């Protein structure tokens, strides 16, 4: 099926729109899964699938490509029911802070324990939206404890991305991915 995509690069911030055929990858959503998402979530998840393993991007980078706000991108990622197949764990704050995963955030000022395999600790909060109709109910929400952030760090560590004991990205300039993005048009 032909799809119109727009590619944005730092050299061409206005983008170039082309029509192409995108072949499904092993991490692509099925038609029935995609039907559960809003058009905006589909566009965000399409960008996530372009981030190579071992690299991360920022909410702001994705927001620039989508012509929206980093908060809107974060809200779409917070409600990613297909994680880690749709790799929302590859998105961090612009500062390089690990930020959130699966609706859980640990305050940066209280974060400790990511380096050397130590468990994450700190003041955590949970804000997860509801599951869309047709998606299996989530396990009962537990009080926030840093467990979800630990899962994100473990996933990234398996891909070769490292963080210090304050949750800050190491080798930031080596692992940050900022496109070029292939953006789905609505």
Secondary structure, DSSP 8 states (H G I E B T S, - for coil): -EEEEEEEETTEEEEEEEEEE----TT---HHHHTTS-HHHHHHHHHHTTS-TT-BEEHHHHHHHHTS-HHHHHHHHHT-TTTTTS-GGGEE-TTSB--EETTEEE-GGG-B--GGG---BS-EEE------TTS----------SHHHHHHHHHHHHTT--B-TTSBBSSHHHHB----EEEE--
